[in-house]
Amino acid sequence: MQVTRYSEARPYEAPEHFNMLCLRLQGKEATATDTIWIGLSHLLPGGRTSLKEAAVEKIYVVVAGEVTIETVDAAVTLGVLDSCRLAPGEARALVNRTNAPASIILAMPV
């Protein structure tokens, strides 16, 4: 068993993420996982990512506040415990359009 305590989770730099703190909870340098890694991102008010695609599937779960997920074709605002899946190659942007911080969990293949 490999445990990551939130108080000990290490931040990582994510390209084209603005006014966000990203923490690695499982996988990559946090723990030895074979197929998936889990991150937690805190978005300040106005925090965002650029509209960018990834070669792999991504799953997001909002755990605090509200986060708007924008794609080329649509935008949807997710609240606490709402989730969404993005297909490989589907461009997405995350945006916190509120005056309160928001937090979102990311799960994706290694």
SVG drawing of the C-alpha trace seen along z (x, -y; Angstrom):
<svg xmlns="http://www.w3.org/2000/svg" viewBox="-23 -37 32 39">
<polyline fill="none" stroke="black" stroke-width="0.4" points="0.0,0.0 1.2,-3.5 -0.4,-6.4 -0.2,-10.0 -1.2,-12.4 -2.7,-15.6 -0.4,-17.5 2.6,-15.9 1.4,-16.0 4.0,-17.7 3.1,-20.4 3.9,-20.0 4.2,-22.5 1.6,-22.1 2.2,-24.0 -0.4,-26.6 -2.1,-26.5 -2.6,-30.0 -3.5,-30.9 -3.6,-27.2 -1.8,-25.0 -1.5,-21.4 -0.7,-18.5 0.2,-15.0 -1.8,-12.5 -1.0,-9.2 1.3,-8.1 4.2,-9.7 6.7,-10.8 4.1,-10.4 3.6,-6.6 4.3,-3.6 1.2,-3.2 1.0,-1.1 -2.0,-2.6 -3.3,-5.9 -2.2,-9.0 -4.4,-11.3 -3.9,-15.0 -5.7,-17.7 -5.8,-21.2 -6.9,-24.3 -8.1,-27.2 -8.1,-30.7 -10.9,-33.0 -10.1,-33.6 -7.7,-30.5 -7.7,-28.7 -5.9,-26.5 -5.5,-27.2 -7.7,-25.3 -5.5,-22.4 -5.9,-18.7 -4.3,-15.7 -3.5,-12.4 -5.1,-10.5 -8.5,-10.3 -9.1,-12.6 -11.6,-12.4 -12.4,-15.4 -14.3,-15.5 -15.1,-18.8 -14.5,-18.6 -15.0,-22.2 -16.6,-25.3 -17.5,-25.4 -15.3,-24.8 -16.3,-25.5 -15.0,-23.0 -14.8,-24.4 -14.4,-22.5 -14.4,-23.6 -18.1,-22.8 -19.5,-23.5 -19.0,-24.8 -20.5,-23.3 -20.2,-24.4 -19.6,-21.6 -20.4,-21.8 -19.3,-19.7 -19.1,-16.0 -20.1,-16.6 -17.7,-14.9 -16.9,-14.8 -14.9,-12.6 -12.9,-14.0 -11.9,-11.8 -8.3,-11.5 -7.7,-14.4 -10.6,-16.5 -9.3,-20.0 -10.4,-21.4 -10.0,-24.5 -10.7,-24.7 -11.9,-28.1 -13.0,-29.3 -15.5,-32.1 -16.5,-32.6 -15.1,-34.8 -14.4,-31.7 -11.6,-29.1 -12.4,-25.8 -10.8,-22.3 -10.9,-19.6 -9.5,-16.0 -7.9,-14.8 -7.5,-11.1 -5.6,-10.1 -3.5,-7.3 0.2,-7.3"/>
</svg>
